[in-house]
């Protein structure tokens, strides 16, 4: 397996300072809308990186379910590895990689739990199988076999047959409050465009071009 020669050119249009919104949330919204219009596969998928107590980073793909001026929301089990690490260190990094349009967005900030009412409203809107899966899976814990997982799924399905599935006590949302954004646009010859937004002391945003 020779990976050294695996490469391609990024031939999409460039990104200029004058193209950028003054507020990074507005810029994020623009790019998300363009990703949706371009039918990028799984545009809401993002890598979420957390850090353990001994300094070991860990990443996994989660789905962005909402964003506004308060932050970026995703959902998980409160006993999962990510949640336990966030309990000890609230710093988190999110990364969107849209290969089809040669773009990345990195977001750095801190994460905290959202209110139970907000989590319950989202949980109620999920498909029933997804609700049951959230109840059945003890996320990140060692699993004896897949059959054990399926048995738990069937048990909860039967237990709540003909009734609404209640919000599990160990499941809900996190909101990431961002203090740094980076927008990356692939360009030919590895001369990519990168712009960083950093939160200023006066509540403004400082925009800087970074070397690729």
Secondary structure, 3 states (H helix, E strand, C coil): CCCCCCCCCCCCCCCCHHHCCCCHHHHHHHHHHHHHHCCCCCCCEEEEEEECCCCCEEEEEEECCEEECCEEEEEEECCCHHHHHHHHCCEEEEEEEEHHHCEEEEEEEEEEECCHHHHHHHHHHCCHHHHHHHHHCCCCCCCCCHHHHHHHHHHHHHHCCCCCCCCCCCEEEEEEEEEEEEEEECCHHHCCEEEEEEECCCCCEEEEEECC
